[in-house]
Amino acid sequence: MLGWTLTFLIIAIIAGLFGFMGIAAGAATIAKVLFFIFLILFVISLVRQLMARKSTA
């Protein structure tokens, strides 16, 4: 998922350089949403791993 975020971020930067502001804004929004989804899933998996280690110890 982080790879998709980086892909849309690069698309947004390239589109912004060429003047396609609508496409750049859309790609940047998608990249931002995917980044936050990735961040939330990362935190959830981190908490689950820590709880699993505590319960076995």
C-alpha positions in Angstrom: 0.0 0.0 0.0 2.9 2.3 0.7 4.1 1.6 -2.9 0.7 2.9 -4.3 1.0 6.0 -2.1 4.4 6.7 -3.6 3.1 6.0 -7.1 0.3 8.5 -6.8 2.6 11.1 -5.1 5.0 10.8 -8.1 2.0 11.1 -10.5 0.9 14.3 -8.7 4.3 15.8 -8.8 4.8 15.1 -12.5 1.3 16.3 -13.4 1.9 19.5 -11.4 5.1 20.2 -13.2 3.3 19.9 -16.6 0.4 22.1 -15.5 -2.3 19.5 -15.1 -3.5 20.9 -11.8 -6.8 18.9 -11.7 -5.0 15.6 -12.2 -2.3 16.7 -9.7 -4.8 17.5 -7.0 -6.7 14.3 -7.5 -3.5 12.2 -7.4 -2.3 14.0 -4.3 -5.6 13.4 -2.6 -5.4 9.7 -3.4 -1.8 9.6 -2.2 -2.8 11.3 1.1 -5.7 9.0 1.8 -3.6 5.9 1.0 -0.8 7.1 3.3 -3.2 7.6 6.2 -4.8 4.1 5.6 -1.3 2.6 5.6 -0.4 4.5 8.7 -3.5 3.3 10.6 -2.9 -0.3 9.5 0.7 -0.1 10.5 -0.2 1.1 14.0 -2.9 -1.6 14.4 -0.4 -4.3 13.4 2.2 -2.9 15.7 -0.2 -2.9 18.7 -1.3 -6.5 17.8 2.3 -7.7 17.7 3.1 -6.1 21.1 0.0 -7.6 22.7 0.8 -11.0 21.3 4.3 -10.8 22.8 3.0 -9.8 26.2 0.4 -12.6 26.3 3.1 -15.3 25.5 5.6 -13.9 28.0 
